Amino acid sequence: MTTGDSDIYRIETKQHGWMIVTHEHISLVNKFCMKYEMSDIGFFYIEHGHYEEGLSMLNKCLETQKRSLPDDHPSLVATYSHITLGLSKLHRYSEAFDIGMKAFDIATKQLGDEHEQTCYLRAMLKLIADQMELH
């Protein structure tokens, strides 16, 4: 939806329902997301082609998570996965692969080898490795 100069997006977070987000009010979104689901918002930006903005949010989210969670906490898997996706969209495959491996290692250890998220990461890492060979 567009109104005037700004795009307005209605998105749903995993835990907190629907939110309205405008690209121009990113600082307000950042404050809101520090309390709620910054990883979801970062993923949303990446999915809509705003890769740098999404990665910026995700890196802030990761910093916050690392201060309060153990290094192998399952909540880190989603954030690392979203960062991996953003980096791969920017053709930064080597970085994407390294971050993706962190997510995969945590997912395998904490969620199990056959968990949906672990299987998704395995497939994503294969695609990234294939891209690395081409470039």
C-alpha angles and dihedrals in degrees: 000000000000127000118179111308100348137068114229120208128192110207137174122225123206097245109017109046127229126357133180114227129187121192091225093057096057094134090058090047090050091055092047093047095050085068097038136018108334090159090060092050092048090050090049091054092049092049089054095050098260093122101160093047091047093049091048091055093044093051090051089049091050091051090052093046093049091054093054107027135060115259092253099044113140091230088070091063095074094046093048090046092052091048089050091053093048093049092048090051087056090050091245090137100161092054090043091053093050093050091042090055090055089054092045093050092051092044093050093048099041104028103027136249095278099043115125093243092049091051091048091052092048090054093045092050091051091052091048092048089051090052091049090056091052094050 
